[in-house]
Amino acid sequence: MTIVNRKAAILLFIASIGCALAADEKSPPSVDCTATNTSCPEIAVAGADIARLADGTPSIFHGMADPVMRAELGSKTIWYAYSSPSAGVYPAAPGSAKLGFTVDIKYARSDDGGQTWRDMGTLWPSTPESDPASGVAGRSVSEVANFVPYRMGGKSGWYGTHLSYLIPEVGGARAMSVSSFRIYLMRAATVPELARAPSAIIGGAGTSAGWGVAYDFSKLSDEASHCAGWSEPALYVANRQLYIALRCYWVEPGAPRDTPIMIFSAPLQEDILKLHWQYRGILASRKEALELEIPGAVAFTEVELATGRDGQLLAILQPDHGNDPVTHEDIHYGCRVFEVASLDHPSLKRDANGKLIIRAVATASDNVDGPSSCGYDAASATGLVISRKDRHPPAQEMTVNLTGLKP
């Protein structure tokens, strides 16, 4: 090689490094779905209605939140589940004349790949009951649904899950106890059958045994032993394993705020009470949240696991900051779609410079405490969807909107 050619090769090599670094530092596609952004239309579900009072007027708290979408295996059918909040619609406790706040899980289906949707009713309703430990009467909400299809031994089916907790009749949401936080897990041949399927309850170190806990995940690892309760479940199936991601309510005196996203797995099994769970590790925590350098963001919430259009495993997470002193809600900073390196050895994927790989960002900057959560299935024409929280005191309306992002 001549000196001239050698110099040219060196210059070409340096240029290639510069291009690679520029590619690594390129900002991911993003959208700010404000109320005035016409590129973020609401999802329309034919036949669905918002929560209404006895006289037909809208409940002051209504709409759609916590969206999850899943394609049926070998079909154009897409299933969509969401949280449906209400206030002043249902009894606040067994036999109570008081009407309180609650959340039900409703669902819809699309038979044209997510172009249009029709209402399928309530998948998992809220239930009036009493805390088995304290006897406190209230209503157990059904919130943050997730489901995933699977195929095993020539048979296909669905796993489903949702969060539940008791809102006391006296004191309402501010009187809730972590002892009532529990995760319901079920299995059925079809999504509609999940509504009636037998369930197993997943609890944490602080969950009252009186709720009938089948699996105490805090006992599976010393690291998980600090988790008083679990929230916001997300399911994923790969390599004949069922994975569940859970937000841990970490209780450790003197430790900084953290709600790590932990991963557990079990070999596929039809009997929901015979799953052999193991702890896999932490997927994301305070450490990764701080790496984002978002002012105020110190943890993550609202996890969702999905497969990208290119087959890459993704984790959709919301950086957050705990309870706001005014709204008493977690402050969210919008959804980030991360690439996942592994669920067996949980970690988010990083680029050559060691930075987290983010495929997309969706926010709603005009929401006082940020959007609710995001959902995604690559097979759905909707692309990534985001749940907005529009406050019109004393009312709040929640909507699920398209972002136009297809990671």
N, C-alpha and C positions, 0 to 999 in steps of 0.2 A: 504494500500500500504506500503510495506517495505521501509526502508531507501535506500536500494540498488535499488529497482525499481523506487523510487522517483528520485534518482540521475540519473538513466538511462532516465527517462522521461524528466527531465530538460535538459540533454545533447541532447536528440533528438529534443526538442523544439528549443534549441539554434542553432542546426545544420540546422533545417528547416528555421529559420530566415536567417541564412547565405546563404542558397541556394536561398531563395527568393531575397535577396539583390544582390547576384551574377547574378541572372536572370535579375533583373532590370537594372543592370549596363552593361549587355552584349551588345556589339556593334551590331548594325543592319547590315544585309547583305548589302554589298556595292560593287560597280564596278566603275572603272575609265576607261571610254571609250575614250582612246586616239586613235590617227590615226593608231597606230601600234598594238592595241589590237584586235586580230583576233576573240575574243569572242563577239565583238560588230559589227556584219555585218550591212550594210545598208539595209533598206527596199527597195525591188524592186517592182515597179508598172508597169505592162505590158502596153505598149502604151503611157506612160507618157514621156514627154520630158522636158528638162530644157529650160529656156528663151533664145531665140536666136535673134541675130541682123538680119537685112534685108538680109545680105549676108550669113546667116546660121551659122556664128560663135557664140559661146556662149557669152551671156551677161557677163560683168565683175562681176555682182552680180546675182547669180542664186541658185536654189536648192529648198529644202523643209525645212520648219520651223514650229514651233507652232503646233505640231501634236495633234489631238484629235481623239479618236476612240470610237465608240459606237455600241453595239450589238442591232440588231433589235429584238423586243420582240417576243419570241416564234420561233426564226429562228436561223440558223447558219450564217446568213449574218451579216457582220461587216462593218460599214461605217467608213471611214477615211478621214478627211479633214486636209488641211495644207496650210500654207502661202507660196506663190510662188513669191519671189522677182525678180525684173529685173531692169536693167538700160540701157538706150539707145534703148528701144524697142517701147515705146508708147509716143504719144505727151504729153508734160509737162503741157499743158493747152488747153482749147478749141481753135481750129483753129491754134495752134502753130506749127511752123516747128521744134521747139526744142524738142529733145527726152530726157525725164527725168527719174528719179527713181520712182518706184511704187511697189505695192504689190497687187497681186490677190489671191483669195482663190480658190484652186482646190480641187478635191476630188476623191476618189477611193472606190471600194467595194470589199469585199471578200465573197465568198459563201461557203468557207470551213473552217470557224472559224478562219480566219486570217493567214492561211498557204500561200495563194497566193493572189495577188491583181491585179485588172485591172482598168485602168484609166476611169474616168467618165466625165472628162472635167473641166470646170470652174463653180464653184458654185456661187461665188459672185465676179464680176470683179471690178477693179478700174474704176473711172469715171472722165473725164475732166470736171471741173466746176469752178465757182467762189464763193468766200466767200460772202454770202448774206449780211454780215454786212459791210465789208471793200471794197468789190468789187475786192479783190486780186484774180487773176486768177491762177489756178493750177490744180492739179489732186488729187482727194480723193482716198486714198488707201482703200482696204478691207484687214484687217489683224486680226489675232488671232480669228479664228472661234471656235464655240462650238455648240453642239446640243445634244438633249436628247429626247428619246422616252417617250410616256406616254400612259396610257389607262384610259378612262373616260366614264362611262355609256355604256360600251360594245364597244366603238369606240376607235381606237388607232390613234396616230399621232405623230408629231415631233414638238418641239420648236427648233428654231435656233437663233444664235446671232453672231455678229462680231463687232469688233472695226472699226471705220473709222475716218480719219482726213485728212486735206488738206495739201499737200506739194506744196508751192507756186512755180510758174515757176521761179521767181526771188528770189534767196537766198536759194532755195531748202529746205532740211530738217532742216537746222539751222534757217530758217525763220518761222518755224511752230508756230502756236498760239494755246493755249489750248482752245480758243473759238471755234475751229473747231472739237474738240474731242467729239465724240458722239458714242453711242452704238445702233446698229440696232437689233431689236427683231422681229421675225416672227414665224408663225405657219402654218403647212401644213400637209396633210395626209401622205406624203412620203418625204424622204430626197431630191430627185431630184426636187420636187415641191417647196421646200424652196427657190429655186433660183428665182422663179417668184411670191412668196407669198407677200401679202401686209405687210408692216413693220410699227413698232412704234419706235420712236427714244427716247432714254433715254439720258438726259443731266445732267450737273452739274451746279453749281453756275456761272461758267464762260462761259458756252456754249451759243453761239449766238442763240437767239430765231428764227432768220431767217432760221435756218436749219430745222425748223418744229418740235421742241421738243414736244413730247406727255407727257412724264413723267420727271419732274425735281426732281431727287432723293435727291438733296441737301435740298429740302423743307420738307422732311419726318421726319427729326430729327435735333435737334440742333447740335448733334455730326457730322452729315453728312453735315451741312451747310458750313463747311470749305473746302468741296471738290469742287474745281473749275472745275474738269473734271473727267471722268472715263476711265478706260482702262482694257484690258485683262479679258473679261467676262467668267464666267463658269456657266453652268446650272446643276440643279439636280432636280429630281422629287421624292417626297415621301409624303405619307399621303394626297394625293390629293392637294398638294401644289407644286407650281413651285418656286424654289429657284434660285437666281442669286447672284453669288459672283463677286465683282468688286474691282479693285484696285483704291483707291482714291488718286487723286493728291491734297494733303493737302496744303492749303495756309493759314498760320497763322503767321503773323509777329513775329519774335523772337523765334519761336518754332524750335526744332531740326528737321532734315529731318525725315520724316515718310511718308509712302504710305500704310496706313492700308488697309487690306482686309475686306471689309464690306459685310454683308449679307442682302438681301431683299427677301421678299416672297409675293406670291399672290395665292389665290385659282385658280385651273385650270379653264381656260376659253378659248373657241375657238376664240372669238373675241379679237384679240390682243390689240385693243384700249379700251377694257373694263376691263382690269385687275385691281384689287384693291390691290395695293402694300402697304406693311408696312415695316418699317425699323426694322431689327432684332438685329443688333449690329456688333461689330468688332470680326472677327474670329482670326486674327493674325495681329500683329503690331510690332513696334520698340521694344517693351518690350520682346516679344517672340524671335525676331531676336537676341537680345543681349544675351538672355539666352543660345543660341547655342555656344557662345564664339568662333565664327569664326572671326579671325582678319579682320576688315574692314566691316563686315556685320552689317547693321544698319536698314534694312527694308526687305520687301518681294515683290516679283513680280511673274508673270506667274502662277496664281492659277489655279488648276484643281480639280474638285470634282469627286470622283469615289467610287465604292463599291469594297471592297476587296474580295478575294476568300471565306472568311468565313462570308461575309455579313457585315463586319464592314465598316462604312463610313470613307473615307479617304480624306485628302486634300494634294495635291502635290504642294509644294511651293519652290521657289528659294530665298534663302537669297541673298541680293544684296547691292550695295554701291553707287548707283547713277551714274552720268555721268563721264566717264574717260576723262581726259583732252586731251588725244591723239586720242583715237578712237571715242570720243563723244557718246559712248554707255554705258548703264548700265553695271556695273561689276557684273557678276553672280557667285555664289559659288556652283553651282550644285543643283540638285533636292533632296529635303527631302520629304519622304512620311510619313505624320503625321496621327495618328488616331484622329478622330473628336468625341468629346463628344456630341455635339448638334449643329444644325443649327438654331433651334428656340431660343435658348439662346446661341449664338455662342461662342464656346470655343474648344480648342484642348484638347485631353485627356492626362491625366498625370498618372504616376505610383504611387505606395505607397509612394515614396520619394518625390513626387511633381515634378518630371522631365517629360518633354514632351516625349510622346511615339512616337518614330520614327521607322517605319517598314523597310525602305530601303533608301539607299543613292546612287545616280548616279551622277557622275561628268565627266568632260572632261578637265583634268588639263593642257593639251597642248593648249587649246583655250585661246587666249590672254585675252579676257574679259569674259571667261566662256561660257558654253553652252547656247542655246536659251531657251528651255523649255522641259517638259516631258509630255507624254500622257499615259493613261492606261485604259483598260477595261479588267476585269478579264475573260471575255468570249473569248478574243482573244489570239491565240497562241503566239502572239508577246510578251506578257508580257509588262512590262514597257519599253517605248521607249524614247530616248533622242535625241534632235536636236543639232548637232555639228555646230560650226561656224569656218570654216577653212579659214584663211586670207592668201592670196598670193598677197600682194599689187601690183597693185591697186585692184585686184580682191578678191572676197569673195565667197566661196562655202558653202552652208548649206546642211547638210544631216540629215536624221532621221535614227537612229541606234537602234538595239535591245540591251538591257542590260542583258537579261537573268534573271532579277528579276521579281518575280510574287507575289507581296504583297497581 
